[in-house]
């Protein structure tokens, strides 16, 4: 089995791994490189392989840096199946449509062309095949794939691929401890090689039990100051976890009644998928005890699907709360609210997710006193606060304990910036005694070393 790394190698985004096994070619994930814009220059580059030669895509989960380039792959000639869990498949179609809308709007503002069109989205949707957790699927003669619950977002998976007598696990993204509505990450099966994400491999998250307290503090301070609390939020999972906590805060009257706007068409559309797949979530049991109702509905919450409804948020007097995408502030409706309220010292940006290098979100989180949005210089006078406990990614402790229990023979560290990846690899080797590798972009490895060093740039495992 040969694996080539075409993304997420010594960087966090752009998940894309070419697997050659059983005489076939597969991709595990096909995601966007996330930076200043959804359609930045790297995403426009041709694929480093022929899309028409790919037999299938095995998708770990919906997030754009894992699934976002599948319509582009279709546009350029891919005609095979895209295998994913039921929730991932349905959410992916929503994501692709939403990303097209964002890129089309960006095109109208900046002239940057979209990566794909709605016809590509429709074709990609038609190539999806839904499956369940722990369903062992023969994706090609002698090549088997099994999806396990990663506990990261609804329908998220890590994938066990079996071929040529070898077992390789692709972690996708692994979930954090203490998720309110998701089941925990399943145990790691035995593997000859594990490709493991390490987005937060260099830190430990805050205790998840503190996150509601910190959210409440941010709400109270912004409300008492008469400002606007802006929460850039990933539409899939982070927003639903946030709504869970806001439901309890509001219904227990812990804050005065203020308008709370969910200004994200993707997040709003995703709510129906969450309701459809409640059996995949803990929430149907938890809410009987804690909520007593549908926590996607509570007093003061307004869903703004259309652009006209979004613009009317400006007419609502402060104090108010605005939840909007994109989570890294690199597009979507949040940027319009940032232009309006970043200069306001009474207001606050509450960061609840990872901010990749090169994104507006990273600039805001890093404390820049002014930023550029749509070619406009915007001063940053609003407070900026982060709550790490909302992260949907596993931290260093969770990752190491997951590896220790599964004890794979070899590990390749992916989805991590270089300094973090280096340190995490050293921790794996020193604490767990597992040989670890740090792949670079374009590198190939042979699992099992059957054809050791025949191909230039190829390592054997």
N, C-alpha and C positions, 0 to 999 in steps of 0.2 A: 504494500500500500504506500503510495507516494502522496505527500501533502505539500502544497506550495502556498505560501503566505502572501496574499495580495491585499491585505489590510490589517489593521489592529495589531501591527508588529512594531513594538516600541512606541506605540501611540494608542490613544484610547478608542478612536472611532474608526469607521470604515471596515467593519467585519466582513471578510471574504476569504474563504479557504478552498482551494481547488484540490479535490481528492481524486486520484486515479487508482481504481481498483476494479478487479474483475473485468478488465477490458473496457470499462466505462469511465466517464468523467462526471463528477458531481461538484456542486458548490455547496458548502455549508455556509449559509448566510450570503447576502449580497447587499451591503449597507453603504450609506452615505458617509463620506468624510465630512465631519461637522466643523465648520469654522465660521467665518463672518456671515456667510449666506448659505442657504440650503443648496443653491446651484452654483457653488464656487468653482474655481478653475479645475481643481483636481477631479471633481465629479464629472466634468465634461470630457476628460481625457478618455481615449478609447480603452476598452477593456484589454488587459494584457494577455488575453486568450480569445478564441473565437466563440462568441455566444452560441452560434449555431451548433458547435461541437459539444456543448454541455447537455448531458442526458437528463439531469434533474437538479433541483435545488432543495436542500434540506434546511428548513428555516427554524431557528431556535425560538425567536419571539418577534414581536411586532415593531419594536423601537426602530426609528429611522436609520440609525447607524448599523442596523442588522438587516433590515428589509427594504430600505428606501430606494435602492437602485434596481430592484427587480423589474419595474416597468421599463427602465432604460435597457435592461438586458433583453427584454421581449422586443423592444423597438429595434434592437440591433441583431435579431435573428434567433433568439432562444425560443424553442417550441415545446420543450419538455414539461414535465409536471413539477409543481412546487408543493412539497409535502410539509404540512404544518398541523398543529392541533386546531380543533374547531374554533376556539376563541381567537387564536392568532390569525387564522385565515380571514375571519370576519373583520377583525380590527385592522388588518393590513389593508384591506380594500378601502376602509375609511381613511386610513393614514395616507395612502397614495393619492386619493382625491383631494385631501386637505393640503398635502404638499404641493400638488399641482396648483391649487388656488393661490397658495402663498407665493410660489414661483412666478405665476402669471401676474400677480399684483406687483411683485418685485420687478418684473420685466417692464410694467407700465411706469414704474418710478425711476428705474436705473438703466433699462435697456438690456439687462442680463437675460439671456434666453432660458426658458425652462428646459429641464433635462428630458422631459417626455410630455406626451399629451394625453387627453382623456381616452383616446382610442387604445393607447398602450395600456392604460389602467384597466380598461375593459377586457383586453386580451389576457393580461396577467391574472385578472380575477377568474377568468375561465380556465386557467391552467392550474388552479389551486386544488389540492386534494386534502380533505380533512381527516384527521385521525385522533385517537385517544391516547392518553398516557399509558405507558407500558404495553403498547401494541407493537409487537415485533413485525416489521414490514420488510418484505424482500423487494428492495428498490431496483434490483437488477439480479440476474442469475448469480447466486452465491454471495450477494452483498445484502446484508441485513442492517436495518436501522431501528432503534427503539428510543422513544421520547420519554423522558422522566421529568417530574415537576421540579423546576428550578426555584420556585417561590419568589420570583422577581416581579413579574406582572401577571395579569390574568392570561393563562395559557402558555406561559413561558416554560422553556424546556432546556435541559441539557441532553445531548444526543449521544447514544452509544452506537458506533458504527463497527460492524464486524465483517471482515473480508480478508482473504488470503491468509487465514489462520491467525489474524491479529485483531485486537480489540482496542479501539481508540475512542476516547470520550471528548466531545467538544462542549465546554461548559456553558456556552452562551453567556448570559449574565446571571449571577447567583444572587438570591435575595438576602436582605438584611434580617437580623434577628428582630423579633417583636412586631412583625407586620400584623395589622389589625384584621385584615380581611382575607389574607392568603394563608394557605397551608405552608408549613416549613419546607425547606429544600429536602428532597429525598436523598438517601445515602448514595454515595459514589460506588458504582459497581467496579469489579476488578477490571483493570485496564493495563495494556502494554504501554500506552501513552495517554496522558491527559493534557489537553490544551486548556489552560485555566485563565480566566480573566482575573486581573489584579488592579482594577480601577482604583480601589481604595486599599490596595495591599500595603500601603505605607502608613496607615492610620487606623485608629479605633474610633468608632462612632460614639456619640453620646448615648447614654442610657435611653432607650426608646420610651421609657415611662415618663421622661421629662419633657417630651416634645409638646404635649398638650399644654403643659404649664408655660412653656416658652411662647407658644402661639398665643395663649391667653394674655401674656404680658405685652406682646407686640400689639395685639388688638386694643388692649386698654390704653396703652400709651398713645397710639395713633388717634383713637377716638377722643381721649381727653384733650389732645392737642388740636383737634379739629382738622386733622389731615386725611390723607388717602393712603391706605395700606395696599400696595401692589405686590401680588404674589405670582411671579412667573412660575408656571407649573407645567410639567410634562403631562399631556392630556391623558396618557394611559398609566394608571396606577397611582402616581403621586397625587393627582387631583382627587381620586376616589378616597385615598387615605385622608387627605385634607378635609374633604367633605364629611367624613366619618367623625373627625374631631370637632369640626365646626358645628355639626348637628348637636352634639352633646353640650357644647358651650352655649349655644343659643337656646336650646330647649330647657336647660337648667338655669337660664337667666343670669349667666355669669357676666354678660356684657349688656349695655343698653341696646335697644333695637336699632340697628343701622342697616342700610341696604348692602347686600353682598351680591356681587355680580359674577356669574360664571360666564366669562366672555371668550368662549372657545368652542367653535362648532364641532371640532373633533371630540372634545371631552363630552359635549352634550350628546352627540351621536353615540359615543361609546357607552353611555349609561344604559342604553337598551341592550347592548351586548352583555354588559355585566348582569342585567336582570335576567337575560335569557340563560346565562351560564351560572346561575346562583349555586348550582350543585358543585361547581368547581371552587367555590369560595367558602370561607368560614363564616361569612357575614350572615347567612340565613339563620345560623344557630346563635351567633353572638348578638344579633340585633333583637332577638326575642327577649334577651336579658337586659341589654343596655339601651337599645333605641326604642323598641316598641313600635317602630314604623320604618318606612323607607327612608334611610338616611340621606338619599339624594334629594329629599324635599324637606325643607324646614322654614320657619317664618323668616322673611327678609331675603331669602334666596331668589334671585331672578336669573333665568337662563336667557342669554342674548345670542341667538343664532345668527341673525342677519346683520349685515354691516350697518343698516339703519338703526337697528336696536343697539348695536355697539356704540354708535355715535351718540345716542341719547344718554349713555352713561355720563357724558360730560355735563348734562343738564342737572343731574342729581347732585344736590349740595353735599359737601363734606360735613361730617366724616362718612367714609364709605370704604368698602373693601372690593378690590378687583382681582379676580383670579383669571389669568389669561396665559396662553402659549405665545411663543415657544418657550420651553423651559430654560433654554440657554440664552434667551433674548436675542436670538439671531434671525428673527423673522416673526411673523404672526402679529396678532393684535396688541400684544404687550408693548411693542415698540412705540405705538401711538400714545399709550398711556404714559410711558417713560418720557417721551418728548414733553408731554403736558405737565407732569408732576415731579420729575427729577429736580427741577429748579426750586421746588417748594420745600423749605426746611421743616415744615410741619409734617411732611409725609415720610413714608418709609418703603423701602424695597426689602421684602422678606425672601431670602434665597433658600430654597428647600431641596435643591438638586445639584448634581455635578455641573460645573461650568468648564467646558473644554477651552484649552488655549486658543486664542484667536477669536473667541466669541465676545460679543458685547457683554454678556453676563460675566465673563472673567474680568473684563475691564472694570465693570461696576463693583464686583466683589473685591477686586484688588485695591479699591480706594481711589481710582482716578477721579480727579475733580472736574473733569469735563470729558465728554464722549462725543463721537460722531454718529448721528443717526440720519439716514437718508440725506447725506451730504450737508447736514446741519450740525453745528457745534452746540451741544446742550450742556449747560453747567449742572453739576451734581451737588445739590445742597441737601437733598433728602437723606435721611439715615439709611444705612445699609446693615442688615442683620442676617445671619445665617443660622439655620437649625439643621445640624448634621443628622439628627435622629430621623429625619424624614427620608434619608437616602434609601433607595430601593436596592442598593448594591451591598453585597457582603463586605465587611471590613476585614482587616488583617487577621484578627482572632478567629472569625467565622471561617475564613478561607483555610487557615492552617488546621483548624479542627476537622473540617470536611476532608481535607487531604489525609490527615493522620488516620481517620477512620477507614478510608478507602485504600490507602497505601498503593497508589499506582506505581508501576515500575519506573516510569520516566515522566517528567513534567516539562511542558513548554509554556512559558509565561507570556500571555497576550493581553490586549486591551489595557495597557498601562503605559504611562509616560516613562521614558528611559530610566531616570533616576529611581523611580518607585519600583520599576520592574527589576532593576539590578538588586536593590535591597531585598525585595521579596524573594527573589531566586536564592539569594544567600541564606535567607531565613529558612527556606524549604530544605536546603542542603544541610545546614548546620543543626536544625531542630528535628528534622524528620529523616535525614539521611537518604533523601531521594535525589538522584541525579537530575539536574535541571538545566534547561537550555533557554536562551533568549533569542528567538528568531528575528531576522531582519526582513524588510520588505523585499519580496521576490525570491526569497530563499526556499529551497525544497528540502524535504527530509524523507528518507526511506525508513518506514517503520519495520524494524526487524533486521535491517542491514543485509537483506538478501542480495541486493545489487550494489554493494558497498562501493561508493566513490566512483561509479561509472560515469555519472553525469556531473558536469562542472557545476560547482556551487551547491551540490547536494550532500547533505550530511546523513549518516546512518544512525538509527536509534535502536 
